[in-house]
């Protein structure tokens, strides 16, 4: 096994020297020997002509995963024309954040991720948000406000106040899906 000494090994290639073909390509493209990474473009799905859109992704069952879920949904809503500070985007982000946090706190099963799906039905002016986790043992109950001095327990109260409908259903083969429906006008089609 070679030891790293900080000295250049004779005959080693660096990005700036590389092969003669690479040097010619670098000179022609003006990259100075640096390779440009060109991976696949991020997937963004626009609304269909009839106004439907869907996003579904899996996230790790960690607080960071819940945060990433919320950010991914806000980004996708931006592609659909709902700006990040719009009422629809803020409402959907809050509902996704609360349901994802509940999935992480109450539905976490070691080695299992949680799943987020957001569908927008333009003709009905409605979002359907679904968050699925791996545990069916703890199911959401009718939300009740906790005492004022308690730090947690208000998430489902927020969801219930923002959503037109919400509920849960068993998920096949394991776990549950908690869902909420939020009303929002299609961008540019408001009253």
Secondary structure, DSSP 4 states (H G I P E B T S, - for coil): -PPP-SSPPTT---TTT--HHHHHHHHHHT-TTPPPP--PPPP--PPPTTSEEEEEEEE-SSHHHHHHHHHHHHHHHHHTT--TTSHHHHHHHHHHHHHHHHHHHHS--TT--EEEEEEEEGGGTEEEEEEEES-SSS------PPPTT-SS--HHHHHHHH-SEEEEEE-SSSSEEEEEEEE-PPTT---
